[in-house]
Amino acid sequence: KAGVTQTPRYLIKTRGQQVTLSCSPISGHRSVSWYQQTPGQGLQFLFEYFSETQRNKGNFPGRFSGRQFSNSRSEMNVSTLELGDSALYLCASSVGTPFPYEQYFGPGTRLTVT
Amino acid sequence: QKEVEQDPGPLSVPEGAIVSLNCTYSNSAFQYFMWYRQYSRKGPELLMYTYSSGNKEDGRFTAQVDKSSKYISLFIRDSQPSDSATYLCAMGVNFGNEKLTFGTGTRLTIIP
């Protein structure tokens, strides 16, 4: 079974720009979660989508948004990029219900903001 | 204070040694606990998950949860150089809530 895929793998943007990252979950998985990983803060939860609906949200500003399509693929968007947005963005998929919630991560998108 | 505390290390042990990795947490609502392994430039890989207090064993790995002390551990027996990675603990609250709260990770190096 193919794993979680994320595109692009690397991205360089300048401050003020916006960026869209894509995640394709494991086939049959309906839940996609997004995390930001930085050396100082570790992995921080951004949001989770299940069947095209945002089910949970972390404590990030509104510049961070996402969506999920009917085929469970998900995108996240960051508008008005700041230097502090430089991070590894990871998505994880799971069946979403019922327990247990084994989340499987993709390789991540490394975003660098200059 | 963070909800989940994990010693960042680095931790270096000789090959064949038993490794103990630990996390403490403050949120008593956490109900399930996971350990992930992350190699450099890769996404985290799920190693084990547990739902209740007690021990769970999988090959060379044993996960231990003590909810009364809000303390979880991962033991690695007969450690191998291929175990060198960053180990992350993660915790979740309840069904229907996919949010995981992670520790910052412990960097482990197994010396041949």
Interface residues (C-beta under 8 A of the other chain):
Chain A: V4 S31 S33 Y35 Q41 G42 L43 Q44 F45 E48 F50 R55 N56 G58 L90 A92 S94 G96 T97 P98 F99 P100 Y101 E102 Q103 Y104 F105 G106 P107 G108
Chain B: Y32 M34 Y36 R41 K42 G43 P44 E45 L46 Y49 Y51 L88 A90 G92 F95 G96 N97 E98 K99 L100 T101 F102 G103 T104 G105
